[in-house]
């Protein structure tokens, strides 16, 4: 599992959904679809209509991967921070029961308000 205590902020770059790790498809259940994909240098995070799945690539060769799944039903609250004139990054913070706060900092051009609407649909229903 990702050590959320020592990795409080995940700096992510949005990528096309088609570039998600192929192995994510093994974790999806019937009716579950990916709607956003982000990456760090080696790791990836996908947002589906059911949950958030993080792939934490480990070791020198990268053959070992830790997957963490956060169901939307466990999110107690979330907030977004839009980008500004000088600070071009935006953020989403989620508060998860039994884990605490996790911050995803999104680099580059990204419509965080539209993303917030999608997250709202899945968390609030």
Buried (B, 14 or more C-beta within 10 A) or exposed (E): EBEBEEEEEBBBBBBEEEEBBEEBEEBBEEEEEBBBBBBBEEBBBBBBBBBBBBBBBEEEEEEEBEBBEBEBEBBEEBEBBEBEEEEEBBBBBBBBEEBEBBBBBBBEEBEBEEBBEEBEEBBEE
